[in-house]
């Protein structure tokens, strides 16, 4: 939970596949904006033991989905399972979709359309051997999509994985960091943003912006503060002590363009063959 320092939430607890934490809407929005390592921030809606698909359907049917989104919005449902006794996760996914659509039709007179490509709203179900948990996604696109990367290169490293690796190395701002095979600049962008305090999500949109509970005033406050930091960072020409090189001049151009969009254009780059 340390990578969410500054977000107003109660300390988290590790669970299979993630970390639980408590907080209000401001905490959820801040977590989306500032978390470098999370893939998604999910809002827990319901949790109950289950034995079969009908139990999963019943749990989903009971939830007040109409409070969160409108029937005119598009929906996607995903299920993840660890040791689930259910024979078909595809069928279980269908039952959750049916339950949400049946609930919306009962309460609003209309059913949401399914859109697996670019849905307005995403619901996640997690099944263990005994329990079903339903979550509403607040992130939208996965959080590793920072919004600054246009030039990926041949083997792009996911941004949140790069940030996680940096964390595991024990690297801290102020310690020189050199990536001798920097490619399109993922490690460099993450490290430089950490040094300068630039929020990873400052340039992107989030799923919570589509929900009925979206507090636009609170979000604008968080976003403006983050944009101010990024603008100030762009003006800094101090030595970041973040350095990169690559054998490919073409990759360095891509890295330079990515670093510019990430708000950290002053990272040092040089064309070098790391093999000496």
PAKE-516189 format. One record per residue (C-alpha): residue number from 1; chain; z negated, y, x negated. Coordinates in Angstrom, 3 decimals. Layout:
+-----+---+----------+----------+----------+
|   k | c |        z |        y |        x |
+-----+---+----------+----------+----------+
| NUM | A |        Z |        Y |        X |
...
+-----+---+----------+----------+----------+
//
This chain:
+-----+---+----------+----------+----------+
|   k | c |        z |        y |        x |
+-----+---+----------+----------+----------+
|   1 | A |    0.000 |    0.000 |    0.000 |
|   2 | A |   -0.274 |    2.390 |   -2.970 |
|   3 | A |    3.370 |    3.433 |   -2.701 |
|   4 | A |    2.443 |    5.172 |    0.578 |
|   5 | A |   -0.117 |    7.483 |   -1.019 |
|   6 | A |   -0.416 |   10.687 |    0.993 |
|   7 | A |    0.605 |    9.121 |    4.308 |
|   8 | A |   -2.188 |    9.377 |    6.912 |
|   9 | A |   -2.975 |    5.717 |    7.614 |
|  10 | A |   -5.774 |    3.181 |    7.258 |
|  11 | A |   -5.583 |    0.794 |    4.310 |
|  12 | A |   -3.196 |   -2.105 |    4.767 |
|  13 | A |   -3.699 |   -5.870 |    4.729 |
|  14 | A |   -1.181 |   -8.300 |    3.275 |
|  15 | A |    0.445 |  -10.672 |    5.773 |
|  16 | A |    3.339 |  -13.147 |    5.305 |
|  17 | A |    6.442 |  -11.065 |    4.646 |
|  18 | A |    4.773 |   -7.671 |    4.609 |
|  19 | A |    1.731 |   -5.408 |    4.887 |
|  20 | A |   -0.032 |   -4.289 |    8.061 |
|  21 | A |   -1.435 |   -0.746 |    8.271 |
|  22 | A |   -2.800 |    1.436 |   11.068 |
|  23 | A |   -1.927 |    5.029 |   11.860 |
|  24 | A |   -0.426 |    7.430 |   14.372 |
|  25 | A |    3.210 |    8.467 |   14.746 |
|  26 | A |    2.886 |   10.834 |   11.791 |
|  27 | A |    1.898 |    7.870 |    9.596 |
|  28 | A |    4.907 |    5.864 |   10.750 |
|  29 | A |    7.302 |    8.732 |   10.103 |
|  30 | A |    5.728 |    9.487 |    6.712 |
|  31 | A |    5.922 |    5.809 |    5.739 |
|  32 | A |    9.655 |    5.764 |    6.511 |
|  33 | A |   10.200 |    8.967 |    4.558 |
|  34 | A |    8.089 |    8.162 |    1.498 |
|  35 | A |    7.987 |    4.375 |    1.039 |
|  36 | A |   10.096 |    3.261 |   -1.930 |
|  37 | A |    9.389 |   -0.451 |   -1.640 |
|  38 | A |    9.339 |   -1.314 |    2.082 |
|  39 | A |   12.502 |   -2.661 |    3.721 |
|  40 | A |   11.439 |   -1.552 |    7.200 |
|  41 | A |    8.505 |    0.022 |    9.013 |
|  42 | A |    7.895 |   -1.973 |   12.202 |
|  43 | A |    5.607 |   -1.006 |   15.108 |
|  44 | A |    3.580 |   -3.964 |   16.404 |
|  45 | A |    4.049 |   -4.269 |   20.174 |
|  46 | A |    2.462 |   -7.627 |   21.081 |
|  47 | A |    0.970 |  -10.794 |   19.572 |
|  48 | A |    0.115 |  -14.096 |   21.275 |
|  49 | A |    0.116 |  -17.863 |   20.738 |
|  50 | A |    3.195 |  -19.692 |   22.035 |
|  51 | A |    4.379 |  -23.275 |   22.483 |
|  52 | A |    7.984 |  -22.935 |   23.638 |
|  53 | A |   10.839 |  -20.513 |   24.369 |
|  54 | A |    9.446 |  -19.754 |   27.816 |
|  55 | A |    6.211 |  -18.454 |   26.271 |
|  56 | A |    8.254 |  -16.158 |   24.010 |
|  57 | A |   10.255 |  -14.939 |   27.034 |
|  58 | A |    7.047 |  -14.278 |   29.016 |
|  59 | A |    5.481 |  -12.260 |   26.191 |
|  60 | A |    8.604 |  -10.095 |   25.830 |
|  61 | A |    8.914 |   -9.658 |   29.615 |
|  62 | A |    5.376 |   -8.226 |   29.875 |
|  63 | A |    5.942 |   -5.396 |   27.386 |
|  64 | A |    6.660 |   -1.841 |   28.664 |
|  65 | A |    9.994 |   -1.429 |   26.848 |
|  66 | A |   10.976 |    1.288 |   29.321 |
|  67 | A |    8.331 |    3.552 |   27.716 |
|  68 | A |   10.069 |    3.286 |   24.346 |
|  69 | A |   13.773 |    3.530 |   25.117 |
|  70 | A |   16.284 |    3.982 |   27.938 |
|  71 | A |   18.581 |    1.368 |   29.484 |
|  72 | A |   21.531 |    3.511 |   28.366 |
|  73 | A |   20.661 |    2.784 |   24.720 |
|  74 | A |   22.047 |   -0.219 |   22.836 |
|  75 | A |   19.810 |   -3.041 |   21.630 |
|  76 | A |   19.654 |   -5.673 |   18.898 |
|  77 | A |   17.072 |   -8.477 |   18.614 |
|  78 | A |   16.303 |  -10.411 |   15.413 |
|  79 | A |   13.957 |  -13.365 |   14.961 |
|  80 | A |   12.322 |  -14.547 |   11.742 |
|  81 | A |   10.384 |  -17.814 |   11.700 |
|  82 | A |    7.975 |  -19.574 |    9.354 |
|  83 | A |    7.352 |  -23.224 |   10.362 |
|  84 | A |    8.249 |  -22.562 |   14.011 |
|  85 | A |    8.437 |  -25.696 |   16.209 |
|  86 | A |   11.342 |  -24.235 |   18.205 |
|  87 | A |   14.584 |  -26.175 |   17.771 |
|  88 | A |   16.946 |  -23.188 |   18.068 |
|  89 | A |   16.103 |  -19.697 |   16.848 |
|  90 | A |   19.416 |  -18.575 |   18.346 |
|  91 | A |   18.208 |  -19.633 |   21.801 |
|  92 | A |   14.812 |  -17.979 |   21.214 |
|  93 | A |   16.602 |  -14.746 |   20.237 |
|  94 | A |   18.603 |  -14.954 |   23.463 |
|  95 | A |   15.377 |  -15.407 |   25.479 |
|  96 | A |   13.841 |  -12.271 |   23.938 |
|  97 | A |   17.026 |  -10.305 |   24.739 |
|  98 | A |   16.992 |  -11.679 |   28.298 |
|  99 | A |   13.340 |  -10.726 |   28.759 |
| 100 | A |   13.863 |   -7.147 |   27.556 |
| 101 | A |   16.991 |   -6.730 |   29.691 |
| 102 | A |   15.304 |   -8.297 |   32.747 |
| 103 | A |   12.310 |   -5.989 |   32.311 |
| 104 | A |   14.525 |   -2.901 |   31.975 |
| 105 | A |   16.595 |   -3.880 |   35.021 |
| 106 | A |   13.413 |   -4.416 |   37.056 |
| 107 | A |   11.869 |   -1.078 |   36.007 |
| 108 | A |   14.953 |    1.163 |   35.720 |
| 109 | A |   17.726 |   -0.594 |   37.654 |
| 110 | A |   19.921 |   -0.997 |   34.561 |
| 111 | A |   20.205 |   -3.318 |   31.557 |
| 112 | A |   20.741 |   -2.118 |   27.974 |
| 113 | A |   23.911 |   -3.283 |   26.215 |
| 114 | A |   23.689 |   -5.454 |   23.106 |
| 115 | A |   25.133 |   -4.003 |   19.889 |
| 116 | A |   24.560 |   -6.064 |   16.749 |
| 117 | A |   26.448 |   -3.631 |   14.490 |
| 118 | A |   24.933 |   -0.186 |   15.041 |
| 119 | A |   22.241 |   -0.466 |   17.741 |
| 120 | A |   20.119 |    2.451 |   18.929 |
| 121 | A |   17.043 |    0.204 |   19.104 |
| 122 | A |   16.058 |   -2.917 |   17.163 |
| 123 | A |   13.374 |   -5.400 |   18.215 |
| 124 | A |   12.046 |   -7.986 |   15.760 |
| 125 | A |   10.212 |  -11.193 |   16.711 |
| 126 | A |    8.215 |  -13.099 |   14.086 |
| 127 | A |    7.302 |  -16.707 |   14.841 |
| 128 | A |    4.765 |  -18.783 |   12.930 |
| 129 | A |    3.851 |  -22.372 |   13.802 |
| 130 | A |    1.532 |  -21.079 |   16.540 |
| 131 | A |    1.970 |  -17.326 |   17.139 |
| 132 | A |    4.660 |  -14.897 |   18.272 |
| 133 | A |    4.577 |  -11.211 |   17.274 |
| 134 | A |    6.965 |   -8.612 |   18.692 |
| 135 | A |    7.799 |   -5.461 |   16.744 |
| 136 | A |    9.819 |   -2.341 |   17.491 |
| 137 | A |   11.750 |   -1.118 |   14.463 |
| 138 | A |   11.169 |    2.523 |   13.478 |
| 139 | A |   13.517 |    2.544 |   10.463 |
| 140 | A |   17.016 |    1.805 |   11.781 |
| 141 | A |   19.101 |    0.995 |    8.725 |
| 142 | A |   17.062 |   -0.824 |    6.017 |
| 143 | A |   15.052 |    1.618 |    3.915 |
| 144 | A |   16.807 |    0.673 |    0.660 |
| 145 | A |   19.735 |    2.677 |    2.046 |
| 146 | A |   18.479 |    6.011 |    0.728 |
| 147 | A |   21.508 |    8.011 |    1.788 |
| 148 | A |   22.572 |    9.209 |   -1.675 |
| 149 | A |   24.544 |    6.203 |   -2.919 |
| 150 | A |   28.313 |    6.417 |   -2.477 |
| 151 | A |   29.403 |    4.790 |   -5.722 |
| 152 | A |   27.897 |    1.322 |   -5.931 |
| 153 | A |   29.578 |   -0.214 |   -8.944 |
| 154 | A |   30.262 |   -3.927 |   -9.351 |
| 155 | A |   26.708 |   -5.284 |   -8.991 |
| 156 | A |   24.542 |   -2.741 |   -7.184 |
| 157 | A |   20.791 |   -3.234 |   -7.271 |
| 158 | A |   18.993 |   -2.471 |   -4.013 |
| 159 | A |   17.035 |    0.735 |   -4.388 |
| 160 | A |   13.737 |   -0.669 |   -3.080 |
| 161 | A |   14.057 |   -3.663 |   -5.429 |
| 162 | A |   14.603 |   -1.281 |   -8.359 |
| 163 | A |   11.505 |    0.696 |   -7.309 |
| 164 | A |    9.509 |   -2.538 |   -7.009 |
| 165 | A |   10.572 |   -3.673 |  -10.482 |
| 166 | A |    9.576 |   -0.268 |  -11.897 |
| 167 | A |    6.171 |   -0.683 |  -10.221 |
| 168 | A |    5.712 |   -4.175 |  -11.681 |
| 169 | A |    6.498 |   -2.984 |  -15.224 |
| 170 | A |    3.533 |   -0.608 |  -15.060 |
| 171 | A |    5.785 |    2.362 |  -15.866 |
| 172 | A |    4.316 |    5.742 |  -14.942 |
| 173 | A |    5.855 |    9.248 |  -14.845 |
| 174 | A |    5.626 |   10.881 |  -18.246 |
| 175 | A |    6.369 |    7.632 |  -20.059 |
| 176 | A |    9.961 |    7.640 |  -21.373 |
| 177 | A |   12.265 |    5.298 |  -19.453 |
| 178 | A |   15.597 |    4.108 |  -20.853 |
| 179 | A |   18.099 |    1.906 |  -19.005 |
| 180 | A |   20.708 |    0.787 |  -21.586 |
| 181 | A |   22.972 |   -0.788 |  -18.931 |
| 182 | A |   22.454 |    1.745 |  -16.151 |
| 183 | A |   25.530 |    0.928 |  -14.057 |
| 184 | A |   25.651 |    3.258 |  -11.049 |
| 185 | A |   22.197 |    4.639 |  -11.873 |
| 186 | A |   19.799 |    2.945 |   -9.442 |
| 187 | A |   16.816 |    2.629 |  -11.826 |
| 188 | A |   17.446 |    6.145 |  -13.126 |
| 189 | A |   17.581 |    7.715 |   -9.659 |
| 190 | A |   14.416 |    5.952 |   -8.495 |
| 191 | A |   12.498 |    6.812 |  -11.679 |
| 192 | A |   13.623 |   10.452 |  -11.736 |
| 193 | A |   12.762 |   10.920 |   -8.046 |
| 194 | A |    9.307 |    9.468 |   -8.729 |
| 195 | A |    8.789 |   11.893 |  -11.643 |
| 196 | A |    9.837 |   14.888 |   -9.525 |
| 197 | A |    8.159 |   13.776 |   -6.273 |
| 198 | A |   11.426 |   13.576 |   -4.301 |
| 199 | A |   10.996 |   11.497 |   -1.113 |
| 200 | A |   13.355 |    8.486 |   -1.071 |
| 201 | A |   14.284 |    8.959 |    2.593 |
| 202 | A |   14.894 |   12.713 |    2.583 |
| 203 | A |   18.676 |   12.405 |    3.069 |
| 204 | A |   18.852 |    9.789 |    5.846 |
| 205 | A |   18.288 |    9.200 |    9.553 |
| 206 | A |   15.702 |    6.827 |   11.020 |
| 207 | A |   15.346 |    4.569 |   14.043 |
| 208 | A |   12.332 |    6.469 |   15.395 |
| 209 | A |   14.624 |    9.432 |   16.091 |
| 210 | A |   16.127 |    7.373 |   18.964 |
| 211 | A |   12.801 |    6.450 |   20.604 |
| 212 | A |   11.229 |    8.266 |   23.572 |
| 213 | A |    8.024 |    8.914 |   21.591 |
| 214 | A |    9.957 |   10.775 |   18.892 |
| 215 | A |    7.975 |   13.894 |   17.971 |
| 216 | A |   10.716 |   16.169 |   16.670 |
| 217 | A |    8.302 |   18.976 |   15.728 |
| 218 | A |    6.110 |   16.715 |   13.586 |
| 219 | A |    9.185 |   15.152 |   11.977 |
| 220 | A |   10.766 |   18.524 |   11.183 |
| 221 | A |    7.543 |   19.522 |    9.426 |
| 222 | A |    7.609 |   16.404 |    7.236 |
| 223 | A |   11.335 |   16.693 |    6.551 |
| 224 | A |   11.327 |   20.403 |    5.674 |
| 225 | A |    8.487 |   19.849 |    3.193 |
| 226 | A |   10.431 |   16.967 |    1.590 |
| 227 | A |   13.652 |   19.018 |    1.427 |
| 228 | A |   11.757 |   21.878 |   -0.241 |
| 229 | A |   10.522 |   19.477 |   -2.938 |
| 230 | A |   14.057 |   18.150 |   -3.471 |
| 231 | A |   15.475 |   21.675 |   -3.781 |
| 232 | A |   12.796 |   22.580 |   -6.322 |
| 233 | A |   13.493 |   19.345 |   -8.229 |
| 234 | A |   17.210 |   20.128 |   -8.423 |
| 235 | A |   16.384 |   23.451 |  -10.097 |
| 236 | A |   14.151 |   21.826 |  -12.734 |
| 237 | A |   15.819 |   21.394 |  -16.074 |
| 238 | A |   12.756 |   20.133 |  -17.925 |
| 239 | A |   13.087 |   16.927 |  -19.920 |
| 240 | A |   12.534 |   14.185 |  -17.340 |
| 241 | A |   12.222 |   11.581 |  -20.119 |
| 242 | A |   14.533 |    9.357 |  -18.061 |
| 243 | A |   17.604 |    8.208 |  -19.998 |
| 244 | A |   20.592 |    6.008 |  -19.230 |
| 245 | A |   23.637 |    4.612 |  -20.955 |
| 246 | A |   26.449 |    2.206 |  -20.118 |
| 247 | A |   29.469 |    0.745 |  -21.902 |
| 248 | A |   31.707 |    1.987 |  -19.077 |
| 249 | A |   32.593 |    5.654 |  -18.848 |
| 250 | A |   33.728 |    5.042 |  -15.259 |
| 251 | A |   30.269 |    3.704 |  -14.341 |
| 252 | A |   28.634 |    6.715 |  -15.980 |
| 253 | A |   30.729 |    9.017 |  -13.791 |
| 254 | A |   29.538 |    7.088 |  -10.732 |
| 255 | A |   25.959 |    7.289 |  -11.975 |
| 256 | A |   26.290 |   11.033 |  -12.551 |
| 257 | A |   27.605 |   11.552 |   -9.000 |
| 258 | A |   24.818 |    9.400 |   -7.524 |
| 259 | A |   22.129 |   11.239 |   -9.504 |
| 260 | A |   23.525 |   14.569 |   -8.298 |
| 261 | A |   23.276 |   13.449 |   -4.670 |
| 262 | A |   19.802 |   12.019 |   -5.293 |
| 263 | A |   18.688 |   15.501 |   -6.367 |
| 264 | A |   18.065 |   14.571 |  -10.012 |
| 265 | A |   21.177 |   15.803 |  -11.872 |
| 266 | A |   19.419 |   16.455 |  -15.183 |
| 267 | A |   18.991 |   12.775 |  -16.160 |
| 268 | A |   20.395 |   12.201 |  -19.694 |
| 269 | A |   23.467 |    9.913 |  -19.780 |
| 270 | A |   25.577 |    8.649 |  -22.689 |
| 271 | A |   28.362 |    6.087 |  -23.148 |
| 272 | A |   26.944 |    3.365 |  -25.424 |
| 273 | A |   27.552 |   -0.358 |  -25.950 |
| 274 | A |   24.072 |   -1.892 |  -25.570 |
| 275 | A |   25.114 |   -4.836 |  -27.741 |
| 276 | A |   25.147 |   -2.480 |  -30.702 |
+-----+---+----------+----------+----------+
//
